[in-house]
Each structure stands twice: as C-alpha cells, then as structure tokens.
Amino acid sequence: MCQRLNIASINLSFSRNAKLAMPRTYYTGEVAKLLGVSRRHLTRLLKKGVLQEPSVRNAYGYRQWSEADLEQAQEVLARRELFKYKPRKTC
C-alpha cells in the first residue's frame, strides 16, 4: 500500500516571509553618487571604453551594477585620478 505524504510534517529551511539572499545591484545614478561623479560622466566613461559595461541589464534595458562592477569602477576612477595629467601653469 502507498502511504500518503503529510506535507505539514516536512520541515522547510525557510519560511514564506523570508527573502532569499539576492546579490545587491545598483543603478547608474546610485553608482555615480557612491563614486562621487555625475551620472553623465559615468556614461561618458562607459562610451569611451574607460569603464567596462556592467554585467547585467534589467528587462527595461537599465544597467544594473553588481558589487564587483562597482569595485572595478572604483579602481579605474582611482587610477585615473592618480595618473591625471596636470599641465604646469606658466606665468
């Protein structure tokens, strides 16, 4: 004979209200604010190829930056600032 499985007796490791751990993503405006540059400057750097495109775009085509994308952008901007060409002022 087949035994009926009692669903109520199964212990699930998560509850209905618990959120699954999703990696945090940021929109371009949020990334620009965190990096201290304008959104327009960030998109210009993307178009020039200075920054790598974020790995994810949502269903509407907006860029979504992961933590790794944010760190990479931070490193690139720090290097640009460090090696920025500053001509000498002549009087």
N, CA, C and O atoms as a MOPAC input file, in Angstrom:
PM7 MOZYME 1SCF
protein

 N      0.81900 1    -1.18000 1     0.00000 1
 C      0.00000 1     0.00000 1     0.00000 1
 C      0.86900 1     1.25100 1     0.00000 1
 O      1.95200 1     1.27400 1     0.58600 1
 N      0.38500 1     2.27200 1    -0.65500 1
 C      1.08200 1     3.55600 1    -0.69300 1
 C      0.73600 1     4.36500 1     0.54400 1
 O     -0.41700 1     4.41900 1     0.97300 1
 N      1.74200 1     4.98000 1     1.09700 1
 C      1.49500 1     5.86900 1     2.23400 1
 C      1.37300 1     7.28600 1     1.72400 1
 O      2.08100 1     7.70100 1     0.80600 1
 N      0.49100 1     8.00000 1     2.31900 1
 C      0.33400 1     9.41300 1     1.96900 1
 C      1.40700 1    10.23500 1     2.65100 1
 O      1.73800 1    10.02800 1     3.81800 1
 N      1.93100 1    11.15900 1     1.89800 1
 C      2.94300 1    12.04600 1     2.43900 1
 C      2.25400 1    13.23400 1     3.10100 1
 O      1.45100 1    13.92100 1     2.47000 1
 N      2.56000 1    13.46900 1     4.33900 1
 C      1.98000 1    14.58500 1     5.06900 1
 C      2.86300 1    15.80800 1     4.85200 1
 O      3.95400 1    15.89900 1     5.41600 1
 N      2.39600 1    16.74300 1     4.04000 1
 C      3.17900 1    17.91800 1     3.69700 1
 C      3.45000 1    18.79200 1     4.91700 1
 O      4.50400 1    19.42200 1     5.00100 1
 N      2.54600 1    18.83600 1     5.83100 1
 C      2.71900 1    19.67200 1     7.02000 1
 C      3.88800 1    19.19300 1     7.87800 1
 O      4.44800 1    19.97300 1     8.64900 1
 N      4.25400 1    17.93700 1     7.75400 1
 C      5.32700 1    17.42000 1     8.59700 1
 C      6.71700 1    17.70300 1     8.02100 1
 O      7.71600 1    17.50200 1     8.71100 1
 N      6.79700 1    18.16400 1     6.77500 1
 C      8.08800 1    18.46300 1     6.16600 1
 C      8.60200 1    19.78300 1     6.72200 1
 O      7.89200 1    20.78900 1     6.70700 1
 N      9.81800 1    19.77700 1     7.20300 1
 C     10.42200 1    20.97600 1     7.77000 1
 C     11.20800 1    21.68700 1     6.67600 1
 O     12.23300 1    21.17900 1     6.22100 1
 N     10.74300 1    22.84600 1     6.25300 1
 C     11.45600 1    23.62700 1     5.25800 1
 C     12.42800 1    24.54900 1     5.96400 1
 O     12.15500 1    25.03300 1     7.06200 1
 N     13.55800 1    24.78900 1     5.33200 1
 C     14.59200 1    25.60100 1     5.96900 1
 C     14.29700 1    27.09500 1     5.88800 1
 O     15.00800 1    27.88800 1     6.50500 1
 N     13.28300 1    27.49700 1     5.15400 1
 C     12.92600 1    28.90900 1     5.05300 1
 C     11.42600 1    29.07300 1     5.24000 1
 O     10.65200 1    28.15200 1     4.98000 1
 N     11.03700 1    30.22200 1     5.68200 1
 C      9.61100 1    30.48500 1     5.85100 1
 C      9.09700 1    31.24200 1     4.63600 1
 O      9.88100 1    31.66200 1     3.78500 1
 N      7.79800 1    31.41600 1     4.55300 1
 C      7.20900 1    32.11900 1     3.41500 1
 C      7.61200 1    33.58300 1     3.37400 1
 O      7.73500 1    34.16300 1     2.29500 1
 N      7.81700 1    34.17600 1     4.51900 1
 C      8.13500 1    35.60000 1     4.58200 1
 C      9.63000 1    35.87400 1     4.43800 1
 O     10.02700 1    37.02500 1     4.26100 1
 N     10.45600 1    34.84600 1     4.50900 1
 C     11.90500 1    35.05700 1     4.42000 1
 C     12.28700 1    35.38200 1     2.98000 1
 O     11.82700 1    34.73600 1     2.03800 1
 N     13.13400 1    36.39200 1     2.82800 1
 C     13.60900 1    36.76100 1     1.49600 1
 C     14.84700 1    35.93900 1     1.17200 1
 O     15.70200 1    35.71000 1     2.02700 1
 N     14.92400 1    35.50500 1    -0.06300 1
 C     16.12800 1    34.80100 1    -0.49100 1
 C     17.24700 1    35.81500 1    -0.64600 1
 O     17.01900 1    36.95700 1    -1.04400 1
 N     18.44300 1    35.38700 1    -0.33000 1
 C     19.59200 1    36.29300 1    -0.39900 1
 C     19.93100 1    36.56100 1    -1.86700 1
 O     20.49000 1    35.70400 1    -2.55200 1
 N     19.59200 1    37.73500 1    -2.33000 1
 C     19.89600 1    38.13900 1    -3.69700 1
 C     21.07500 1    39.10500 1    -3.64600 1
 O     21.16300 1    39.94200 1    -2.74700 1
 N     21.97900 1    38.98300 1    -4.61400 1
 C     23.10000 1    39.93700 1    -4.62400 1
 C     22.58600 1    41.35100 1    -4.87900 1
 O     21.67800 1    41.54900 1    -5.68600 1
 N     23.15600 1    42.31300 1    -4.20400 1
 C     22.74400 1    43.71200 1    -4.32300 1
 C     23.19400 1    44.26000 1    -5.65700 1
 O     24.34900 1    44.08400 1    -6.04500 1
 N     22.29400 1    44.92400 1    -6.36400 1
 C     22.64600 1    45.60600 1    -7.59900 1
 C     22.30100 1    47.07900 1    -7.44900 1
 O     21.41300 1    47.45200 1    -6.68300 1
 N     23.02100 1    47.90500 1    -8.19300 1
 C     22.85000 1    49.34900 1    -8.12500 1
 C     22.53600 1    49.87900 1    -9.51600 1
 O     23.00700 1    49.32900 1   -10.51200 1
 N     21.75100 1    50.93200 1    -9.59200 1
 C     21.51200 1    51.62800 1   -10.85200 1
 C     22.63800 1    52.63400 1   -11.07000 1
 O     23.40100 1    52.93200 1   -10.15000 1
 N     22.73700 1    53.15200 1   -12.28500 1
 C     23.82800 1    54.04600 1   -12.65100 1
 C     23.86000 1    55.29000 1   -11.76300 1
 O     24.94000 1    55.73300 1   -11.37100 1
 N     22.71500 1    55.85200 1   -11.44400 1
 C     22.66300 1    57.02800 1   -10.57800 1
 C     23.19700 1    56.74200 1    -9.18600 1
 O     23.88700 1    57.57400 1    -8.59600 1
 N     22.88100 1    55.56700 1    -8.66100 1
 C     23.37600 1    55.19100 1    -7.33400 1
 C     24.89900 1    55.00300 1    -7.35700 1
 O     25.60100 1    55.41100 1    -6.43100 1
 N     25.39400 1    54.37700 1    -8.43100 1
 C     26.83500 1    54.16500 1    -8.56400 1
 C     27.55500 1    55.50400 1    -8.66600 1
 O     28.59400 1    55.71000 1    -8.03800 1
 N     26.99400 1    56.41300 1    -9.46400 1
 C     27.60500 1    57.73800 1    -9.62300 1
 C     27.67400 1    58.46500 1    -8.28300 1
 O     28.68200 1    59.09900 1    -7.96900 1
 N     26.61700 1    58.37400 1    -7.50600 1
 C     26.59900 1    59.03400 1    -6.19400 1
 C     27.63700 1    58.41600 1    -5.26300 1
 O     28.32100 1    59.13200 1    -4.53200 1
 N     27.75600 1    57.08700 1    -5.28500 1
 C     28.73600 1    56.40900 1    -4.43700 1
 C     30.17200 1    56.74000 1    -4.84300 1
 O     31.05700 1    56.83700 1    -3.99300 1
 N     30.39800 1    56.91200 1    -6.15500 1
 C     31.74400 1    57.20200 1    -6.64800 1
 C     32.08800 1    58.68400 1    -6.61700 1
 O     33.25400 1    59.05700 1    -6.75600 1
 N     31.08100 1    59.53000 1    -6.43700 1
 C     31.32700 1    60.96400 1    -6.36500 1
 C     31.47800 1    61.63200 1    -7.72000 1
 O     32.14400 1    62.66100 1    -7.83600 1
 N     30.86500 1    61.05400 1    -8.74700 1
 C     30.86200 1    61.65000 1   -10.07800 1
 C     29.41400 1    61.78300 1   -10.54000 1
 O     28.50200 1    61.24200 1    -9.91500 1
 N     29.21100 1    62.50700 1   -11.63900 1
 C     27.85200 1    62.63800 1   -12.15200 1
 C     27.47200 1    61.40400 1   -12.96900 1
 O     28.34000 1    60.67200 1   -13.44500 1
 N     26.19600 1    61.18800 1   -13.12100 1
 C     25.70400 1    60.07600 1   -13.91800 1
 C     26.15700 1    60.21300 1   -15.37100 1
 O     26.51000 1    59.23100 1   -16.02400 1
 N     26.13900 1    61.44600 1   -15.85800 1
 C     26.56500 1    61.71100 1   -17.23300 1
 C     28.04600 1    61.37200 1   -17.42800 1
 O     28.42400 1    60.79900 1   -18.45000 1
 N     28.87900 1    61.72500 1   -16.45100 1
 C     30.30600 1    61.42300 1   -16.53400 1
 C     30.52900 1    59.90900 1   -16.57000 1
 O     31.38300 1    59.41500 1   -17.30700 1
 N     29.76800 1    59.19800 1   -15.78400 1
 C     29.88200 1    57.74800 1   -15.74300 1
 C     29.50000 1    57.13100 1   -17.08900 1
 O     30.17800 1    56.22000 1   -17.56200 1
 N     28.43200 1    57.61300 1   -17.70300 1
 C     28.02900 1    57.07500 1   -19.00500 1
 C     29.02200 1    57.46900 1   -20.09800 1
 O     29.23800 1    56.70800 1   -21.04100 1
 N     29.62100 1    58.64200 1   -19.97800 1
 C     30.66700 1    59.02400 1   -20.95000 1
 C     31.86400 1    58.08500 1   -20.85700 1
 O     32.41900 1    57.68200 1   -21.88000 1
 N     32.26100 1    57.73800 1   -19.64300 1
 C     33.37700 1    56.81500 1   -19.46200 1
 C     33.04200 1    55.43000 1   -20.01800 1
 O     33.91900 1    54.73400 1   -20.53100 1
 N     31.78700 1    55.04000 1   -19.91500 1
 C     31.36700 1    53.76300 1   -20.48900 1
 C     31.44900 1    53.80300 1   -22.01400 1
 O     31.91900 1    52.85200 1   -22.63900 1
 N     30.98700 1    54.91100 1   -22.61500 1
 C     31.00700 1    55.04300 1   -24.07300 1
 C     32.42600 1    55.12300 1   -24.61700 1
 O     32.70600 1    54.60500 1   -25.69800 1
 N     33.33800 1    55.77700 1   -23.86600 1
 C     34.73500 1    55.86700 1   -24.28500 1
 C     35.45800 1    54.53100 1   -24.15300 1
 O     36.48500 1    54.31400 1   -24.79600 1
 N     34.93500 1    53.64900 1   -23.33200 1
 C     35.58300 1    52.36100 1   -23.10700 1
 C     36.53300 1    52.36300 1   -21.92900 1
 O     37.26800 1    51.39900 1   -21.71600 1
 N     36.52100 1    53.44700 1   -21.15900 1
 C     37.38500 1    53.52200 1   -19.97600 1
 C     36.87500 1    52.55800 1   -18.91300 1
 O     37.65900 1    51.87300 1   -18.25600 1
 N     35.55800 1    52.51200 1   -18.74900 1
 C     34.93500 1    51.57900 1   -17.82000 1
 C     34.30600 1    50.43900 1   -18.60000 1
 O     33.85000 1    50.61200 1   -19.73000 1
 N     34.29200 1    49.27700 1   -17.97700 1
 C     33.65800 1    48.11500 1   -18.58200 1
 C     32.15100 1    48.17500 1   -18.30600 1
 O     31.72000 1    48.56500 1   -17.22100 1
 N     31.36400 1    47.78100 1   -19.31000 1
 C     29.90500 1    47.76100 1   -19.13100 1
 C     29.54300 1    46.83500 1   -17.97600 1
 O     30.17200 1    45.79100 1   -17.80200 1
 N     28.53300 1    47.20600 1   -17.18200 1
 C     28.08600 1    46.30900 1   -16.11700 1
 C     27.58100 1    44.99500 1   -16.70100 1
 O     27.11300 1    44.94800 1   -17.83900 1
 N     27.67900 1    43.95200 1   -15.92700 1
 C     27.36600 1    42.61800 1   -16.42500 1
 C     25.87100 1    42.36600 1   -16.61700 1
 O     25.49400 1    41.44400 1   -17.34200 1
 N     25.01300 1    43.16500 1   -15.98300 1
 C     23.57300 1    42.88600 1   -16.01100 1
 C     22.79400 1    44.11000 1   -16.48300 1
 O     23.12000 1    45.24600 1   -16.13900 1
 N     21.77200 1    43.85500 1   -17.26700 1
 C     20.77000 1    44.86700 1   -17.60300 1
 C     19.40800 1    44.28600 1   -17.25600 1
 O     19.16100 1    43.09800 1   -17.46400 1
 N     18.52900 1    45.12400 1   -16.72700 1
 C     17.21800 1    44.60100 1   -16.36600 1
 C     16.32400 1    44.50700 1   -17.60400 1
 O     16.77400 1    44.77500 1   -18.71800 1
 N     15.08600 1    44.13600 1   -17.41200 1
 C     14.15500 1    43.91500 1   -18.53000 1
 C     13.90300 1    45.19500 1   -19.32800 1
 O     13.55000 1    45.11700 1   -20.50500 1
 N     14.07300 1    46.35500 1   -18.72300 1
 C     13.82900 1    47.62600 1   -19.39500 1
 C     15.08800 1    48.21000 1   -20.02700 1
 O     15.03400 1    49.28300 1   -20.62800 1
 N     16.21400 1    47.52200 1   -19.89900 1
 C     17.45800 1    47.96200 1   -20.51500 1
 C     18.34400 1    48.81900 1   -19.62600 1
 O     19.40000 1    49.27100 1   -20.06800 1
 N     17.93900 1    49.05000 1   -18.39200 1
 C     18.76700 1    49.83400 1   -17.47800 1
 C     19.95000 1    49.00700 1   -17.00100 1
 O     19.82500 1    47.80500 1   -16.76600 1
 N     21.09700 1    49.65800 1   -16.86100 1
 C     22.28400 1    48.97500 1   -16.35100 1
 C     22.09400 1    48.69800 1   -14.86100 1
 O     21.61600 1    49.55000 1   -14.11200 1
 N     22.47400 1    47.50500 1   -14.45500 1
 C     22.47300 1    47.16700 1   -13.03700 1
 C     23.87700 1    46.71500 1   -12.66700 1
 O     24.39500 1    45.73300 1   -13.19900 1
 N     24.47200 1    47.44500 1   -11.75500 1
 C     25.85800 1    47.24200 1   -11.36500 1
 C     25.91800 1    46.30400 1   -10.16500 1
 O     25.22400 1    46.52200 1    -9.17100 1
 N     26.72900 1    45.27900 1   -10.24800 1
 C     26.93900 1    44.38500 1    -9.11300 1
 C     28.03000 1    44.97800 1    -8.21500 1
 O     28.62800 1    46.00400 1    -8.54000 1
 N     28.27100 1    44.32500 1    -7.10100 1
 C     29.33400 1    44.77900 1    -6.19600 1
 C     30.69200 1    44.71700 1    -6.90200 1
 O     31.52800 1    45.60300 1    -6.72600 1
 N     30.90600 1    43.66900 1    -7.70000 1
 C     32.17700 1    43.51800 1    -8.41800 1
 C     32.33700 1    44.63300 1    -9.45600 1
 O     33.43400 1    45.16800 1    -9.62000 1
 N     31.24800 1    44.98900 1   -10.16200 1
 C     31.29800 1    46.08300 1   -11.13800 1
 C     31.61500 1    47.40200 1   -10.44700 1
 O     32.37600 1    48.22000 1   -10.96400 1
 N     31.02600 1    47.59600 1    -9.28100 1
 C     31.25300 1    48.82200 1    -8.51600 1
 C     32.71500 1    48.92700 1    -8.07400 1
 O     33.31500 1    49.99800 1    -8.16700 1
 N     33.28500 1    47.82700 1    -7.59800 1
 C     34.69000 1    47.83200 1    -7.17200 1
 C     35.61700 1    48.11100 1    -8.35100 1
 O     36.59100 1    48.85100 1    -8.21800 1
 N     35.31100 1    47.51500 1    -9.50800 1
 C     36.13200 1    47.72200 1   -10.70000 1
 C     36.08200 1    49.18000 1   -11.13000 1
 O     37.11400 1    49.75300 1   -11.48000 1
 N     34.91900 1    49.78000 1   -11.11200 1
 C     34.77400 1    51.19200 1   -11.48000 1
 C     35.51500 1    52.08200 1   -10.49800 1
 O     36.12200 1    53.07800 1   -10.89200 1
 N     35.46700 1    51.72900 1    -9.22800 1
 C     36.16200 1    52.50000 1    -8.19900 1
 C     37.67200 1    52.46300 1    -8.42500 1
 O     38.34600 1    53.48300 1    -8.27900 1
 N     38.20400 1    51.29500 1    -8.77900 1
 C     39.63400 1    51.16800 1    -9.04200 1
 C     40.05100 1    51.98900 1   -10.26300 1
 O     41.07800 1    52.66800 1   -10.24200 1
 N     39.24700 1    51.92100 1   -11.32700 1
 C     39.57000 1    52.65800 1   -12.54500 1
 C     39.56000 1    54.15900 1   -12.28700 1
 O     40.46200 1    54.86700 1   -12.73600 1
 N     38.55700 1    54.65000 1   -11.57400 1
 C     38.48600 1    56.08300 1   -11.28200 1
 C     39.63000 1    56.52600 1   -10.37100 1
 O     40.14700 1    57.63400 1   -10.51500 1
 N     40.02300 1    55.66700 1    -9.43800 1
 C     41.14400 1    55.99500 1    -8.55800 1
 C     42.44200 1    56.08100 1    -9.36500 1
 O     43.25000 1    56.98200 1    -9.13800 1
 N     42.64800 1    55.15600 1   -10.30200 1
 C     43.84200 1    55.20300 1   -11.15100 1
 C     43.84500 1    56.43600 1   -12.03300 1
 O     44.88500 1    57.07000 1   -12.21300 1
 N     42.69000 1    56.78200 1   -12.58600 1
 C     42.59700 1    57.97400 1   -13.43100 1
 C     42.96200 1    59.22000 1   -12.63700 1
 O     43.66100 1    60.09900 1   -13.14000 1
 N     42.49400 1    59.29600 1   -11.40500 1
 C     42.78700 1    60.45500 1   -10.56200 1
 C     44.26300 1    60.49200 1   -10.18700 1
 O     44.87000 1    61.56100 1   -10.12600 1
 N     44.83100 1    59.32300 1    -9.93800 1
 C     46.22600 1    59.23600 1    -9.53400 1
 C     47.17000 1    59.65400 1   -10.65800 1
 O     48.15600 1    60.35300 1   -10.42500 1
 N     46.85800 1    59.21900 1   -11.88100 1
 C     47.73800 1    59.49500 1   -13.01100 1
 C     47.21000 1    60.60800 1   -13.91400 1
 O     47.55300 1    60.68000 1   -15.09400 1
 N     46.39000 1    61.45500 1   -13.35600 1
 C     45.80900 1    62.54000 1   -14.12500 1
 C     46.90600 1    63.50500 1   -14.58800 1
 O     47.77900 1    63.89800 1   -13.81300 1
 N     46.83700 1    63.86600 1   -15.84000 1
 C     47.79900 1    64.80400 1   -16.40300 1
 C     47.40400 1    66.22100 1   -15.98900 1
 O     46.29400 1    66.67400 1   -16.26800 1
 N     48.30800 1    66.90100 1   -15.33300 1
 C     48.06500 1    68.26600 1   -14.92000 1
 C     49.17100 1    69.14600 1   -15.48400 1
 O     50.29900 1    69.09700 1   -14.99500 1
 N     48.87700 1    69.94800 1   -16.49900 1
 C     49.92400 1    70.79600 1   -17.06400 1
 C     50.35100 1    71.86400 1   -16.07200 1
 O     49.55800 1    72.32800 1   -15.25300 1
 N     51.60400 1    72.23800 1   -16.16000 1
 C     52.11100 1    73.27900 1   -15.27100 1
 C     51.58300 1    74.64100 1   -15.70900 1
 O     51.40900 1    74.91900 1   -16.89500 1
 N     51.34300 1    75.45100 1   -14.73700 1
 C     50.92900 1    76.82300 1   -15.03800 1
 C     52.17800 1    77.67200 1   -15.24900 1
 O     53.10600 1    77.64800 1   -14.44000 1
 N     52.18400 1    78.39800 1   -16.31300 1
 C     53.30800 1    79.29600 1   -16.56800 1
 C     52.83700 1    80.73900 1   -16.41700 1
 O     51.75400 1    81.10400 1   -16.87400 1
 N     53.63200 1    81.51600 1   -15.79900 1
 C     53.26500 1    82.91400 1   -15.56800 1
 C     53.77700 1    83.80500 1   -16.66600 1
 O     53.55800 1    85.01600 1   -16.63200 1

